Amino acid sequence: MERRVNVYIDGFNFYYGLKSKYWKKYYWLDIVAFYELFMKEGQILNKVYYFTAVPFDTGQRKRQSLFLTANRDNPKFEVVYGKFLKKEIHHKGNIIHTFEEKQTDVNIAVNLIRNVVLNNCETSIIVSADSDLVPPINLVKELNTKHKLFFHFPPKRHSVNLQQLSDGIINLERYESRFKKCLLPDVVNLSNGYTINKPPSWV
């Protein structure tokens, strides 16, 4: 019997990891195809959950929408939304307005635990280096000692605490050849007959 694998991607951890490596061209990634390459003998990719929030910036929102639409055409890909909150930072007498992404770690935890409890998969891969995930990981290990948990750390990201809880880790920056193999075409033909184009700045 093949072991079903679910993948949980912290979208902003992943995005900023790519950004830190100046891997802008890999933003336009076929996520399911990419994770199919990580399946080992006896494993089948069951579902990829992508956790993100809608940016306030119009340009960022449009580019994100194109990326998610292209990937959502694959039934194995599911988006789970959190939200951005406006935040004020006081620095040397100045007020800096910024945004903070919220709910991603909670949404990952909820979906991870639900799938383990309902026996929807035998293996989980978490793409994040956010140590806030330590408590739900501990709970999963308590609920099902046979469930396998792996962490894939985005470029320039790492967590010793998560590594200690995992059954294995992968540093994604070592797999640039797989990123290259799984770029979406510049023009994506959707199953509904529409086409979408890669954002021109993602080169």
C-alpha positions as CSV (number, residue, x, y, z in Angstrom):
1,M,0.0,0.0,0.0
2,E,1.4,3.4,-1.0
3,R,2.0,5.9,1.8
4,R,-0.1,9.1,1.2
5,V,1.9,12.3,1.6
6,N,0.4,15.7,2.4
7,V,2.5,18.9,2.0
8,Y,1.9,22.1,4.0
9,I,3.6,25.2,2.7
10,D,4.0,28.4,4.7
11,G,3.6,30.6,1.6
12,F,5.4,33.7,3.1
13,N,8.2,31.7,4.6
14,F,8.7,30.0,1.2
15,Y,8.4,33.3,-0.8
16,Y,10.8,35.2,1.4
17,G,13.2,32.3,1.3
18,L,13.3,32.5,-2.5
19,K,13.6,36.2,-2.3
20,S,16.6,36.0,0.0
21,K,18.4,33.9,-2.7
22,Y,17.3,36.3,-5.5
23,W,15.4,33.4,-7.0
24,K,12.7,35.6,-8.4
25,K,12.2,33.4,-11.5
26,Y,11.2,30.5,-9.3
27,Y,8.2,32.4,-7.9
28,W,6.4,31.1,-11.0
29,L,6.5,27.5,-9.8
30,D,4.3,24.5,-10.5
31,I,4.0,23.5,-6.8
32,V,2.5,20.1,-7.3
33,A,5.0,19.1,-10.0
34,F,7.8,20.3,-7.7
35,Y,6.6,18.1,-4.8
36,E,6.0,15.1,-7.1
37,L,9.8,15.1,-7.5
38,F,10.3,14.5,-3.8
39,M,8.1,11.4,-3.6
40,K,10.0,8.3,-2.8
41,E,9.3,4.8,-3.8
42,G,6.0,3.7,-2.1
43,Q,4.8,7.2,-1.7
44,I,2.0,9.2,-3.5
45,L,1.4,12.9,-3.3
46,N,-2.0,13.3,-1.8
47,K,-2.5,17.0,-1.3
48,V,-0.6,20.3,-1.2
49,Y,-1.9,23.0,1.1
50,Y,-0.6,26.5,0.5
51,F,-1.0,28.9,3.3
52,T,-1.0,32.6,2.5
53,A,-2.8,36.0,2.8
54,V,-4.0,38.5,0.3
55,P,-1.6,41.5,0.1
56,F,-2.8,45.1,0.3
57,D,-0.6,46.2,-2.5
58,T,-2.4,46.0,-5.8
59,G,0.6,44.8,-7.8
60,Q,1.5,42.1,-5.3
61,R,-2.1,41.0,-5.1
62,K,-2.4,40.7,-8.9
63,R,0.9,38.7,-9.2
64,Q,-0.1,36.4,-6.3
65,S,-3.6,35.8,-7.8
66,L,-2.0,34.7,-11.1
67,F,0.4,32.3,-9.3
68,L,-2.4,30.8,-7.2
69,T,-4.8,30.5,-10.2
70,A,-2.2,28.7,-12.2
71,N,-1.6,26.2,-9.4
72,R,-5.2,25.8,-8.4
73,D,-5.9,24.3,-11.8
74,N,-4.4,21.1,-10.3
75,P,-7.0,19.4,-7.9
76,K,-4.2,18.4,-5.6
77,F,-3.5,22.1,-4.8
78,E,-5.5,23.9,-2.1
79,V,-5.1,27.5,-0.8
80,V,-5.8,28.3,2.8
81,Y,-6.0,32.0,3.5
82,G,-5.0,33.9,6.6
83,K,-4.9,37.7,6.7
84,F,-2.7,40.8,6.9
85,L,-3.0,43.2,9.8
86,K,-1.8,46.8,9.6
87,K,0.9,47.5,12.2
88,E,2.6,50.7,13.4
89,I,6.2,50.6,14.5
90,H,7.7,53.6,16.5
91,H,11.3,54.1,15.7
92,K,13.4,57.2,16.7
93,G,10.3,59.4,16.9
94,N,8.9,58.2,13.5
95,I,5.9,56.0,12.9
96,I,6.5,53.3,10.3
97,H,3.4,51.7,8.8
98,T,3.9,48.0,7.9
99,F,1.9,44.8,7.7
100,E,2.0,41.6,9.6
101,E,0.8,38.3,8.2
102,K,-1.4,36.4,10.7
103,Q,-3.0,33.0,11.2
104,T,-0.7,30.9,9.0
105,D,0.8,28.9,11.8
106,V,-2.6,28.3,13.3
107,N,-4.1,27.3,9.9
108,I,-1.2,24.9,9.3
109,A,-1.7,23.4,12.7
110,V,-5.5,22.9,12.2
111,N,-5.1,21.3,8.8
112,L,-2.2,19.1,9.9
113,I,-3.9,17.8,13.0
114,R,-7.2,17.3,11.2
115,N,-5.6,15.1,8.5
116,V,-3.7,13.1,11.0
117,V,-6.7,12.4,13.2
118,L,-8.9,11.6,10.2
119,N,-6.1,9.3,8.8
120,N,-6.0,11.2,5.5
121,C,-2.3,10.6,5.1
122,E,0.6,8.6,6.5
123,T,3.3,11.2,6.0
124,S,3.4,15.0,6.3
125,I,6.0,17.4,4.8
126,I,6.0,20.9,6.3
127,V,7.6,23.7,4.3
128,S,8.5,26.3,6.9
129,A,11.1,27.2,9.5
130,D,8.6,28.8,11.9
131,S,9.3,27.5,15.4
132,D,5.7,28.4,16.4
133,L,4.8,25.1,14.9
134,V,6.6,23.1,17.7
135,P,3.4,22.7,19.8
136,P,1.2,21.2,17.0
137,I,4.1,19.0,15.9
138,N,4.3,17.6,19.5
139,L,0.6,17.0,19.5
140,V,0.8,15.1,16.2
141,K,3.5,12.9,17.5
142,E,1.4,12.2,20.6
143,L,-1.8,11.4,18.6
144,N,-0.1,9.1,16.1
145,T,3.4,7.8,16.9
146,K,3.6,6.1,13.5
147,H,2.9,9.3,11.5
148,K,6.1,10.5,9.7
149,L,6.9,14.2,9.8
150,F,9.5,15.9,7.6
151,F,10.6,19.5,7.3
152,H,11.7,21.2,4.1
153,F,13.4,24.5,5.0
154,P,13.1,27.3,2.4
155,P,16.3,29.0,1.3
156,K,18.1,30.8,4.1
157,R,15.7,29.4,6.7
158,H,16.3,26.9,9.4
159,S,15.0,25.9,12.8
160,V,16.9,23.6,15.2
161,N,13.8,23.0,17.3
162,L,11.8,21.8,14.3
163,Q,14.7,19.7,13.1
164,Q,14.9,17.9,16.4
165,L,11.2,16.9,16.1
166,S,11.4,15.7,12.5
167,D,12.0,12.4,10.9
168,G,14.2,14.2,8.4
169,I,14.9,17.5,6.9
170,I,15.7,18.9,3.4
171,N,17.2,22.3,2.7
172,L,15.5,23.4,-0.5
173,E,18.3,25.7,-1.7
174,R,20.2,22.6,-2.5
175,Y,17.6,21.6,-5.1
176,E,17.7,24.4,-7.6
177,S,17.7,21.8,-10.4
178,R,14.2,20.7,-9.3
179,F,13.0,24.3,-9.2
180,K,14.2,24.7,-12.8
181,K,12.4,21.6,-13.9
182,C,9.1,22.8,-12.5
183,L,8.6,26.3,-13.7
184,L,5.2,26.9,-15.2
185,P,5.0,27.9,-18.9
186,D,5.0,31.7,-19.5
187,V,1.4,31.2,-20.8
188,V,-0.7,28.8,-18.8
189,N,-3.7,27.3,-20.5
190,L,-6.3,26.7,-17.7
191,S,-8.8,23.8,-17.9
192,N,-11.7,26.3,-18.1
193,G,-10.4,27.6,-21.4
194,Y,-8.8,30.8,-20.1
195,T,-5.1,31.6,-20.3
196,I,-2.9,33.5,-17.9
197,N,0.5,35.0,-18.3
198,K,3.5,34.9,-16.0
199,P,4.1,38.3,-14.3
200,P,6.7,40.1,-16.5
201,S,8.8,41.1,-13.5
202,W,9.3,37.5,-12.4
203,V,12.5,36.9,-14.3
